Amino acid sequence: MASAPDFDLSQLSVNQQEALQQYTDVTSQEIKDAVPLLERSQWNVQIAIAKFFDGEGPDLVAEAQASQNAPHRMAARHENLHESLMADVNLPRRVPRTSGTEPAPRVVPTMPVLYQPPFLLTLLFVPFRFGHSLFSGVYRSILYILSYLPRWFRPRSVTRSFQKGWRTSNGRRAMLPKETAERFRREFEEEYGPNSLPFFEGGHAQALDTAKRDLKFLLTVLISPEHDTTEAFIRDTLLSPEFVNFVNDPANNIILWGGNVLDSEAYQVANEYMCTKYPFSCLICLTPKEGSTRMGIVKRLTGPMTAATYIASIQDAMAKYAPDLDGVRATRAAQDMVRSLISEQDSAYERSLALDRERARQRREAAAAAAAEEKRAREAAEAAERREQQRQQWRKWRATTILPEPDSATKDSVRLALNMPASSGGGRVIRKFASQTTLEELYAFVECHDLLQEQSLDEKATRPEDYDHQYAFRIASVMPRETFPPSEMVTIAAKMGRGGSLVVEDISDEDDEDD
């Protein structure tokens, strides 16, 4: 609360201090200025806040006192015949407004709810319904006969009763707003012929919402077939080429909605808009000066009039409120542009962010692929190194198991000449083998030949576990050409007899040539 060095708050009651506290919290006004305003507002915080922001109007109490002291002056009375007649009957009147426009209510038609009584209750009242129908038929027949009598012979009550009964029995069925609009347009064309009037194809509430959303003028036209001036108004005013062109001009931004007061929705609209004379027309539009979403009645037109007068009255009202609508359109356009710009910026940001995410994903995938490839290469190198170690260990172990060359005294020995491959240093090796030496033993001799030449065998070498040795060469005869795979079942004597010349070929070299 603002400080008040010159004002004693103890003079105020508890309620007044609370009101002062609320008022200063909202307005931040000095207490020396706030207290007089609250006193003028009878310590009503809401009224004081409204006066602070909207400005104080005239003091009604002071004006009332001044009017008592001033001499009474007879006010001039301006009244037409219609208003004089309305003063004598009990009809709803519009409350006069000191400023602004009348609010345009949004009329949502209420559909009748049909109550279906229980079957037993319906069966119980069947005799009563039959008697009522019979009595009504007889009564209506009498009224129908009396209606053909001359007007001066038949009572007025009979005519009204017959008309009321006729309307009741031939009443219009309540329909949905869209169906009601279609029925109105169809009956309008059947009665007055094809036309180009752009009647809104929906309910009055939908037309009002459309006018508010699109910032257009809503022209509501209510007709009553019972009035004698209705036909002349429609043919000479509504169907005139000037009015048809005026309504169809897109530059005028007019939505035309029509209704027959015999329909439920149009009747409700007439009651809500306090229509007392037909044909009735009113122009509705958004009134931004009185509220950002407020729809107001800017022009009322009742009774028959010429097309020129009708159009001129509408144009005058439109000219008065069109600048306000243009300002709202400009504001909405600017807001739409800002929203569009923000949306484009957000979209561009999202695209850039998506592109960055895609690039980051590609980099992660490339890094992961490179890491996986490096891991596979490392594992392959480790596996190759481990296999090479197992191979060398196997060679050292196998070299210790190869049988020595038989001496010259052995008669069943086989003398072989082996042409070694270039990977083993090349050359020709001549050696004797026992006749029972298998081909696998011959392959092992070629594999471990370099170790046997060094004569530095490791007697402690063991066979590696989980290792299956594969020879990288093959042994074949020259003439005729025959390849001898390593076998522990076939002996060299069975293949070569007493001796022969063999060629050791590297398998890896042939694979490279094939590739």
DAKA-V888245 format. One record per residue. N is the residue number from 1. PSI is psi in radians with two decimals (none if undefined). OMEGA is omega in radians with two decimals (NA if undefined). Layout:
# DAKA-V888245
n=N psi=PSI omega=OMEGA
n=N psi=PSI omega=OMEGA
This chain:
# DAKA-V888245
n=1 psi=2.49 omega=3.13
n=2 psi=2.65 omega=-3.12
n=3 psi=2.62 omega=-3.13
n=4 psi=1.40 omega=-3.09
n=5 psi=-0.46 omega=-3.04
n=6 psi=0.18 omega=-3.08
n=7 psi=2.33 omega=-3.11
n=8 psi=1.90 omega=-3.12
n=9 psi=-0.27 omega=-3.13
n=10 psi=-0.28 omega=3.10
n=11 psi=-0.29 omega=-3.10
n=12 psi=2.63 omega=3.06
n=13 psi=3.04 omega=-3.13
n=14 psi=-0.77 omega=3.14
n=15 psi=-0.67 omega=3.12
n=16 psi=-0.66 omega=3.09
n=17 psi=-0.69 omega=3.10
n=18 psi=-0.74 omega=3.10
n=19 psi=-0.72 omega=3.11
n=20 psi=-0.70 omega=3.11
n=21 psi=-0.82 omega=3.13
n=22 psi=-0.73 omega=-3.09
n=23 psi=-0.80 omega=-3.13
n=24 psi=-0.50 omega=3.08
n=25 psi=-0.59 omega=-3.11
n=26 psi=-0.76 omega=-3.00
n=27 psi=-0.32 omega=-3.09
n=28 psi=0.59 omega=3.14
n=29 psi=2.64 omega=3.10
n=30 psi=2.58 omega=-3.09
n=31 psi=-0.60 omega=-3.13
n=32 psi=-0.43 omega=3.05
n=33 psi=-0.45 omega=-3.08
n=34 psi=-0.66 omega=-3.08
n=35 psi=-0.82 omega=3.11
n=36 psi=-0.67 omega=-3.14
n=37 psi=-0.68 omega=3.10
n=38 psi=-0.62 omega=3.09
n=39 psi=-0.70 omega=3.09
n=40 psi=-0.41 omega=3.14
n=41 psi=0.24 omega=-3.14
n=42 psi=0.58 omega=3.12
n=43 psi=0.54 omega=3.04
n=44 psi=1.99 omega=-3.02
n=45 psi=-0.73 omega=-3.11
n=46 psi=-0.76 omega=3.12
n=47 psi=-0.71 omega=3.13
n=48 psi=-0.73 omega=3.12
n=49 psi=-0.72 omega=3.10
n=50 psi=-0.70 omega=3.10
n=51 psi=-0.62 omega=-3.12
n=52 psi=-0.75 omega=-3.09
n=53 psi=-0.62 omega=-3.08
n=54 psi=-0.18 omega=-3.09
n=55 psi=2.57 omega=-3.12
n=56 psi=2.36 omega=3.06
n=57 psi=-2.96 omega=3.13
n=58 psi=2.59 omega=3.12
n=59 psi=1.88 omega=-3.06
n=60 psi=-0.61 omega=-3.14
n=61 psi=-0.77 omega=3.13
n=62 psi=-0.68 omega=3.12
n=63 psi=-0.66 omega=3.13
n=64 psi=-0.72 omega=3.10
n=65 psi=-0.67 omega=3.13
n=66 psi=-0.63 omega=-3.14
n=67 psi=-0.49 omega=3.09
n=68 psi=-0.63 omega=3.14
n=69 psi=-0.47 omega=-3.09
n=70 psi=2.63 omega=3.11
n=71 psi=2.50 omega=-3.12
n=72 psi=2.33 omega=-3.14
n=73 psi=2.29 omega=-3.13
n=74 psi=2.13 omega=3.13
n=75 psi=2.47 omega=3.11
n=76 psi=2.46 omega=-3.10
n=77 psi=2.16 omega=3.10
n=78 psi=1.94 omega=-3.05
n=79 psi=2.42 omega=3.08
n=80 psi=3.12 omega=-3.08
n=81 psi=-0.67 omega=-3.12
n=82 psi=-0.76 omega=3.14
n=83 psi=-0.56 omega=3.10
n=84 psi=-0.73 omega=3.11
n=85 psi=-0.64 omega=3.14
n=86 psi=-0.46 omega=-3.14
n=87 psi=-0.35 omega=-3.07
n=88 psi=-0.22 omega=-3.12
n=89 psi=2.75 omega=-3.12
n=90 psi=1.43 omega=3.13
n=91 psi=2.65 omega=3.13
n=92 psi=2.41 omega=-3.14
n=93 psi=2.66 omega=3.09
n=94 psi=2.39 omega=3.10
n=95 psi=2.20 omega=-3.13
n=96 psi=2.49 omega=-3.12
n=97 psi=2.36 omega=-3.14
n=98 psi=-0.57 omega=-3.13
n=99 psi=2.78 omega=3.10
n=100 psi=-2.96 omega=-3.09
n=101 psi=2.86 omega=3.07
n=102 psi=2.41 omega=3.10
n=103 psi=2.47 omega=3.11
n=104 psi=1.87 omega=-3.11
n=105 psi=2.62 omega=3.09
n=106 psi=1.92 omega=-3.02
n=107 psi=2.03 omega=3.05
n=108 psi=2.00 omega=-3.07
n=109 psi=2.46 omega=3.09
n=110 psi=2.17 omega=3.14
n=111 psi=2.45 omega=3.13
n=112 psi=2.48 omega=3.12
n=113 psi=2.08 omega=-3.12
n=114 psi=2.25 omega=3.13
n=115 psi=2.18 omega=3.14
n=116 psi=1.86 omega=-3.11
n=117 psi=2.85 omega=3.08
n=118 psi=2.73 omega=-3.07
n=119 psi=-0.72 omega=-3.11
n=120 psi=-0.69 omega=3.12
n=121 psi=-0.67 omega=3.09
n=122 psi=-0.74 omega=3.12
n=123 psi=-0.59 omega=-3.13
n=124 psi=-0.61 omega=-3.08
n=125 psi=0.18 omega=3.11
n=126 psi=-0.78 omega=3.12
n=127 psi=-0.70 omega=3.13
n=128 psi=-0.71 omega=3.12
n=129 psi=-0.71 omega=3.13
n=130 psi=-0.73 omega=3.12
n=131 psi=-0.69 omega=3.13
n=132 psi=-0.70 omega=3.11
n=133 psi=-0.72 omega=3.13
n=134 psi=-0.76 omega=3.13
n=135 psi=-0.72 omega=3.12
n=136 psi=-0.68 omega=3.11
n=137 psi=-0.77 omega=3.12
n=138 psi=-0.76 omega=-3.12
n=139 psi=-0.72 omega=-3.14
n=140 psi=-0.61 omega=3.09
n=141 psi=-0.73 omega=3.11
n=142 psi=-0.77 omega=3.12
n=143 psi=-0.65 omega=-3.14
n=144 psi=-0.70 omega=3.13
n=145 psi=-0.75 omega=-3.13
n=146 psi=-0.43 omega=-3.11
n=147 psi=-0.31 omega=3.13
n=148 psi=-0.11 omega=3.08
n=149 psi=2.71 omega=3.08
n=150 psi=2.68 omega=-3.04
n=151 psi=-0.66 omega=-3.08
n=152 psi=-0.21 omega=3.11
n=153 psi=-0.41 omega=-3.08
n=154 psi=2.44 omega=-3.14
n=155 psi=2.66 omega=3.14
n=156 psi=-0.62 omega=-3.14
n=157 psi=-0.56 omega=3.12
n=158 psi=-0.73 omega=-3.13
n=159 psi=-0.79 omega=-3.13
n=160 psi=-0.70 omega=-3.14
n=161 psi=-0.69 omega=-3.13
n=162 psi=-0.74 omega=3.13
n=163 psi=-0.73 omega=-3.14
n=164 psi=-0.73 omega=3.11
n=165 psi=-0.63 omega=3.12
n=166 psi=-0.70 omega=3.14
n=167 psi=-0.62 omega=-3.12
n=168 psi=-0.76 omega=-3.12
n=169 psi=-0.49 omega=-3.14
n=170 psi=0.56 omega=-3.13
n=171 psi=2.73 omega=-3.13
n=172 psi=2.31 omega=-3.11
n=173 psi=2.36 omega=3.10
n=174 psi=2.29 omega=-3.09
n=175 psi=3.00 omega=3.07
n=176 psi=2.74 omega=-3.08
n=177 psi=-0.74 omega=-3.12
n=178 psi=-0.72 omega=3.12
n=179 psi=-0.63 omega=3.08
n=180 psi=-0.71 omega=3.11
n=181 psi=-0.69 omega=3.10
n=182 psi=-0.70 omega=3.11
n=183 psi=-0.71 omega=3.12
n=184 psi=-0.78 omega=-3.13
n=185 psi=-0.70 omega=3.13
n=186 psi=-0.81 omega=3.13
n=187 psi=-0.58 omega=3.11
n=188 psi=-0.75 omega=3.12
n=189 psi=-0.61 omega=3.10
n=190 psi=-0.58 omega=-3.09
n=191 psi=-0.71 omega=-3.01
n=192 psi=0.09 omega=3.07
n=193 psi=2.93 omega=3.13
n=194 psi=2.50 omega=-3.10
n=195 psi=3.03 omega=-3.11
n=196 psi=0.35 omega=3.12
n=197 psi=2.19 omega=-3.07
n=198 psi=1.20 omega=3.12
n=199 psi=2.43 omega=3.14
n=200 psi=2.29 omega=-3.09
n=201 psi=1.23 omega=3.13
n=202 psi=-3.08 omega=-3.13
n=203 psi=2.95 omega=-3.13
n=204 psi=-0.63 omega=3.10
n=205 psi=-0.68 omega=3.10
n=206 psi=-0.71 omega=3.10
n=207 psi=-0.70 omega=3.11
n=208 psi=-0.74 omega=3.11
n=209 psi=-0.67 omega=3.12
n=210 psi=-0.74 omega=3.11
n=211 psi=-0.67 omega=3.10
n=212 psi=-0.72 omega=-3.10
n=213 psi=-0.75 omega=-3.08
n=214 psi=0.04 omega=3.13
n=215 psi=0.96 omega=3.12
n=216 psi=2.96 omega=3.07
n=217 psi=2.35 omega=3.10
n=218 psi=2.03 omega=3.10
n=219 psi=1.89 omega=-3.13
n=220 psi=2.19 omega=-3.13
n=221 psi=2.13 omega=3.10
n=222 psi=2.24 omega=-3.13
n=223 psi=2.69 omega=3.10
n=224 psi=1.98 omega=-3.11
n=225 psi=-0.30 omega=-3.11
n=226 psi=-0.32 omega=-3.11
n=227 psi=2.43 omega=-3.08
n=228 psi=-0.47 omega=-3.08
n=229 psi=-0.07 omega=-3.06
n=230 psi=-0.84 omega=-3.09
n=231 psi=-0.76 omega=3.14
n=232 psi=-0.67 omega=3.13
n=233 psi=-0.72 omega=-3.11
n=234 psi=-0.79 omega=-3.06
n=235 psi=-0.69 omega=-3.03
n=236 psi=-0.42 omega=-3.07
n=237 psi=-1.06 omega=-3.07
n=238 psi=-0.69 omega=-3.10
n=239 psi=0.14 omega=3.09
n=240 psi=2.54 omega=-3.14
n=241 psi=-0.60 omega=-3.13
n=242 psi=-0.80 omega=-3.12
n=243 psi=-0.66 omega=3.13
n=244 psi=-0.78 omega=3.11
n=245 psi=-0.62 omega=-3.14
n=246 psi=-0.76 omega=-3.11
n=247 psi=-0.64 omega=-3.10
n=248 psi=-0.13 omega=3.14
n=249 psi=2.05 omega=-3.12
n=250 psi=-0.44 omega=-3.11
n=251 psi=-0.40 omega=-3.12
n=252 psi=-0.30 omega=3.08
n=253 psi=0.98 omega=-3.10
n=254 psi=2.34 omega=2.98
n=255 psi=2.14 omega=-3.09
n=256 psi=2.15 omega=3.08
n=257 psi=2.25 omega=3.14
n=258 psi=2.65 omega=3.13
n=259 psi=2.62 omega=3.09
n=260 psi=2.20 omega=-3.05
n=261 psi=-0.21 omega=3.03
n=262 psi=-0.32 omega=3.06
n=263 psi=2.66 omega=-3.07
n=264 psi=-0.78 omega=-3.08
n=265 psi=-0.82 omega=3.13
n=266 psi=-0.61 omega=3.10
n=267 psi=-0.72 omega=3.09
n=268 psi=-0.67 omega=3.08
n=269 psi=-0.75 omega=3.13
n=270 psi=-0.68 omega=3.11
n=271 psi=-0.74 omega=-3.11
n=272 psi=-0.62 omega=-3.14
n=273 psi=0.14 omega=3.06
n=274 psi=0.91 omega=3.13
n=275 psi=2.20 omega=-3.12
n=276 psi=-0.09 omega=-3.10
n=277 psi=2.43 omega=-3.11
n=278 psi=2.67 omega=-0.11
n=279 psi=2.58 omega=-3.04
n=280 psi=2.38 omega=3.09
n=281 psi=2.53 omega=3.05
n=282 psi=2.51 omega=3.14
n=283 psi=2.22 omega=-3.05
n=284 psi=2.44 omega=3.06
n=285 psi=3.01 omega=3.09
n=286 psi=2.33 omega=3.13
n=287 psi=1.50 omega=-3.03
n=288 psi=-0.46 omega=3.13
n=289 psi=-0.38 omega=-3.13
n=290 psi=-0.03 omega=3.14
n=291 psi=2.41 omega=-3.06
n=292 psi=-0.42 omega=-3.12
n=293 psi=0.35 omega=-3.04
n=294 psi=2.23 omega=3.04
n=295 psi=2.25 omega=-3.09
n=296 psi=2.72 omega=3.08
n=297 psi=1.92 omega=-3.06
n=298 psi=-0.22 omega=3.13
n=299 psi=2.35 omega=3.03
n=300 psi=2.35 omega=3.12
n=301 psi=2.06 omega=-3.11
n=302 psi=2.58 omega=3.09
n=303 psi=2.95 omega=3.14
n=304 psi=2.61 omega=3.08
n=305 psi=2.83 omega=-3.12
n=306 psi=2.83 omega=-3.13
n=307 psi=-0.67 omega=-3.13
n=308 psi=-0.80 omega=3.12
n=309 psi=-0.70 omega=-3.14
n=310 psi=-0.83 omega=-3.12
n=311 psi=-0.71 omega=-3.13
n=312 psi=-0.71 omega=3.11
n=313 psi=-0.73 omega=3.13
n=314 psi=-0.71 omega=-3.13
n=315 psi=-0.64 omega=3.10
n=316 psi=-0.79 omega=3.12
n=317 psi=-0.69 omega=3.12
n=318 psi=-0.70 omega=3.13
n=319 psi=-0.50 omega=-3.12
n=320 psi=-0.65 omega=-3.05
n=321 psi=-0.11 omega=3.13
n=322 psi=-0.72 omega=3.11
n=323 psi=-0.65 omega=3.11
n=324 psi=-0.73 omega=3.11
n=325 psi=-0.66 omega=3.09
n=326 psi=-0.69 omega=3.09
n=327 psi=-0.70 omega=3.10
n=328 psi=-0.69 omega=3.09
n=329 psi=-0.77 omega=3.12
n=330 psi=-0.70 omega=3.11
n=331 psi=-0.78 omega=3.12
n=332 psi=-0.66 omega=3.11
n=333 psi=-0.74 omega=3.10
n=334 psi=-0.73 omega=3.10
n=335 psi=-0.70 omega=3.10
n=336 psi=-0.68 omega=3.12
n=337 psi=-0.73 omega=3.12
n=338 psi=-0.76 omega=3.11
n=339 psi=-0.69 omega=3.11
n=340 psi=-0.72 omega=3.12
n=341 psi=-0.77 omega=3.11
n=342 psi=-0.69 omega=3.12
n=343 psi=-0.71 omega=3.11
n=344 psi=-0.72 omega=3.10
n=345 psi=-0.75 omega=3.10
n=346 psi=-0.70 omega=3.13
n=347 psi=-0.76 omega=3.11
n=348 psi=-0.70 omega=3.11
n=349 psi=-0.73 omega=3.12
n=350 psi=-0.71 omega=3.10
n=351 psi=-0.76 omega=3.10
n=352 psi=-0.73 omega=3.11
n=353 psi=-0.69 omega=3.10
n=354 psi=-0.69 omega=3.11
n=355 psi=-0.72 omega=3.10
n=356 psi=-0.72 omega=3.10
n=357 psi=-0.69 omega=3.13
n=358 psi=-0.74 omega=3.11
n=359 psi=-0.73 omega=3.10
n=360 psi=-0.69 omega=3.10
n=361 psi=-0.74 omega=3.12
n=362 psi=-0.71 omega=3.10
n=363 psi=-0.73 omega=3.11
n=364 psi=-0.74 omega=3.13
n=365 psi=-0.71 omega=3.12
n=366 psi=-0.74 omega=3.12
n=367 psi=-0.71 omega=3.12
n=368 psi=-0.71 omega=3.12
n=369 psi=-0.72 omega=3.12
n=370 psi=-0.73 omega=3.11
n=371 psi=-0.71 omega=3.11
n=372 psi=-0.71 omega=3.12
n=373 psi=-0.72 omega=3.10
n=374 psi=-0.69 omega=3.12
n=375 psi=-0.74 omega=3.12
n=376 psi=-0.72 omega=3.12
n=377 psi=-0.74 omega=3.13
n=378 psi=-0.77 omega=3.12
n=379 psi=-0.67 omega=3.11
n=380 psi=-0.72 omega=3.11
n=381 psi=-0.74 omega=3.10
n=382 psi=-0.69 omega=3.11
n=383 psi=-0.71 omega=3.13
n=384 psi=-0.72 omega=3.12
n=385 psi=-0.75 omega=3.14
n=386 psi=-0.67 omega=3.13
n=387 psi=-0.63 omega=3.10
n=388 psi=-0.67 omega=3.08
n=389 psi=-0.74 omega=3.09
n=390 psi=-0.63 omega=3.13
n=391 psi=-0.76 omega=3.14
n=392 psi=-0.69 omega=3.10
n=393 psi=-0.70 omega=3.12
n=394 psi=-0.71 omega=3.13
n=395 psi=-0.73 omega=3.12
n=396 psi=-0.72 omega=3.10
n=397 psi=-0.74 omega=-3.08
n=398 psi=-0.53 omega=3.14
n=399 psi=-0.50 omega=3.13
n=400 psi=-0.25 omega=-3.09
n=401 psi=-0.06 omega=-3.13
n=402 psi=2.32 omega=-3.13
n=403 psi=2.56 omega=3.14
n=404 psi=2.88 omega=-3.11
n=405 psi=2.34 omega=3.14
n=406 psi=2.65 omega=3.14
n=407 psi=3.12 omega=-3.07
n=408 psi=-0.31 omega=-3.11
n=409 psi=-0.30 omega=-3.13
n=410 psi=2.14 omega=-3.04
n=411 psi=-0.54 omega=-3.06
n=412 psi=0.52 omega=3.11
n=413 psi=2.78 omega=-3.13
n=414 psi=2.22 omega=-3.10
n=415 psi=2.11 omega=-3.11
n=416 psi=2.51 omega=3.03
n=417 psi=2.06 omega=-3.05
n=418 psi=2.10 omega=3.04
n=419 psi=1.83 omega=-3.04
n=420 psi=2.63 omega=-3.14
n=421 psi=2.90 omega=-3.11
n=422 psi=-0.50 omega=-3.13
n=423 psi=-0.39 omega=3.12
n=424 psi=0.21 omega=3.14
n=425 psi=-0.10 omega=3.12
n=426 psi=-2.88 omega=3.12
n=427 psi=3.07 omega=-3.09
n=428 psi=2.25 omega=-3.10
n=429 psi=2.21 omega=3.12
n=430 psi=2.20 omega=-3.07
n=431 psi=2.65 omega=3.08
n=432 psi=2.51 omega=3.11
n=433 psi=2.64 omega=3.06
n=434 psi=2.60 omega=-3.08
n=435 psi=-0.40 omega=3.14
n=436 psi=0.12 omega=3.10
n=437 psi=2.27 omega=-3.12
n=438 psi=2.89 omega=3.10
n=439 psi=-0.57 omega=3.12
n=440 psi=-0.65 omega=3.09
n=441 psi=-0.64 omega=3.08
n=442 psi=-0.74 omega=3.10
n=443 psi=-0.71 omega=3.14
n=444 psi=-0.62 omega=3.10
n=445 psi=-0.76 omega=3.12
n=446 psi=-0.71 omega=-3.12
n=447 psi=-0.65 omega=-3.06
n=448 psi=0.36 omega=-3.07
n=449 psi=-0.74 omega=-3.13
n=450 psi=-0.66 omega=3.11
n=451 psi=-0.64 omega=3.12
n=452 psi=-0.54 omega=3.12
n=453 psi=-0.60 omega=-3.13
n=454 psi=-0.42 omega=3.13
n=455 psi=0.61 omega=3.10
n=456 psi=1.11 omega=-3.07
n=457 psi=2.48 omega=3.10
n=458 psi=1.81 omega=-3.09
n=459 psi=-0.31 omega=-3.14
n=460 psi=-0.03 omega=-3.11
n=461 psi=2.46 omega=-3.13
n=462 psi=2.81 omega=3.13
n=463 psi=2.28 omega=-3.13
n=464 psi=2.55 omega=3.13
n=465 psi=2.62 omega=3.09
n=466 psi=0.77 omega=3.13
n=467 psi=2.23 omega=3.10
n=468 psi=1.89 omega=-3.03
n=469 psi=2.35 omega=3.08
n=470 psi=2.20 omega=-3.12
n=471 psi=2.38 omega=-3.11
n=472 psi=0.39 omega=3.13
n=473 psi=3.01 omega=3.05
n=474 psi=2.70 omega=-3.10
n=475 psi=2.31 omega=-3.09
n=476 psi=2.71 omega=3.05
n=477 psi=2.73 omega=-3.08
n=478 psi=-1.00 omega=-3.08
n=479 psi=2.00 omega=-0.17
n=480 psi=2.81 omega=-3.09
n=481 psi=2.14 omega=3.09
n=482 psi=2.35 omega=-3.12
n=483 psi=2.41 omega=-3.12
n=484 psi=1.81 omega=3.11
n=485 psi=2.73 omega=3.14
n=486 psi=2.24 omega=-3.11
n=487 psi=2.43 omega=3.10
n=488 psi=0.01 omega=-3.12
n=489 psi=-0.48 omega=-3.07
n=490 psi=2.35 omega=3.12
n=491 psi=2.82 omega=-3.13
n=492 psi=-0.46 omega=3.12
n=493 psi=-0.61 omega=-3.14
n=494 psi=-0.44 omega=-3.11
n=495 psi=-0.57 omega=-2.97
n=496 psi=-0.08 omega=3.10
n=497 psi=-2.20 omega=-3.08
n=498 psi=-0.27 omega=-3.14
n=499 psi=3.07 omega=-3.13
n=500 psi=3.06 omega=3.14
n=501 psi=2.21 omega=-3.09
n=502 psi=2.73 omega=3.13
n=503 psi=2.29 omega=3.07
n=504 psi=2.07 omega=-3.08
n=505 psi=2.36 omega=3.07
n=506 psi=2.24 omega=3.12
n=507 psi=-0.61 omega=-3.10
n=508 psi=-0.61 omega=3.12
n=509 psi=-0.77 omega=3.12
n=510 psi=-0.63 omega=3.10
n=511 psi=-0.68 omega=3.11
n=512 psi=-0.68 omega=3.10
n=513 psi=-0.72 omega=3.11
n=514 psi=-0.73 omega=3.11
n=515 psi=none omega=NA
